[in-house]
Each structure stands twice: as C-alpha cells, then as structure tokens.
Amino acid sequence: MNALKAELIALLEQIPGVKRIPYPDRDDGFCGLGFRGKEIGHFHSGNELDLKLGRRLIQQQGLRHPADSTVHPKRSPNSQYIELRFHQRQELGEIARLVTLLVGELRR
C-alpha cells in the first residue's frame, strides 16, 4: 500500500465507526471501507476510493463520475457509488469530509 493511501485510511479510521476491511486473498491494494460492520466503499489498487455515497449526496455535492474511469467505465449516472481519486495530500481532507457526510446519513 502506498503512503498516501495509508494516510487516507488512517484519517478515515478517525471517524467513529469507520474501519478498513482487509481482503487477505488480494495482494493488489484492494481493500474495503466499512461502517458499523457494513461495507461503504472500497479502495481500488490505485489511489481511488469507490464510495457508496448515495445518489442524493452525489448530486448535492456536485460530484461526477470520472469520464476516464478504467475500473468502472460504464457506470450509470444514477449509481449509488462515486469514484474519488487522490494524488495529493491536500485532497484527503475532502474525501474525509464526504465520508463524514455519509456516516452522518447512516447514523440516522
């Protein structure tokens, strides 16, 4: 796992109830992200989190599926999931903010 992904996971695990879900049979960097025992997203092998943010929050936050996605190139615009890419440390806070929004919705 690269240092930036490890830093993001550590940041996300500071959100109460959020945990990394390892997949021991995978050695390509793929792992899940869970909240209260349920998967809310997963990390692809690169610097990308596929987050089950929900259509309402995706729309509310003005997020768009990356047009150049190689993992989910034909994802529906109505999908519950959004691919969030990170390549710089300053992007991690925004991802943590979105996960915090999602967790707030799930706590209701």
PyMOL commands that set and color helices and strands:
alter all, ss='L'
color gray80, all
select helices_A, chain A and resi 3-12+55-60+89-107
alter helices_A, ss='H'
color red, helices_A
select strands_A, chain A and resi 18-21+31-35+38-43+48-51+82-85
alter strands_A, ss='S'
color yellow, strands_A
deselect
rebuild
show_as cartoon
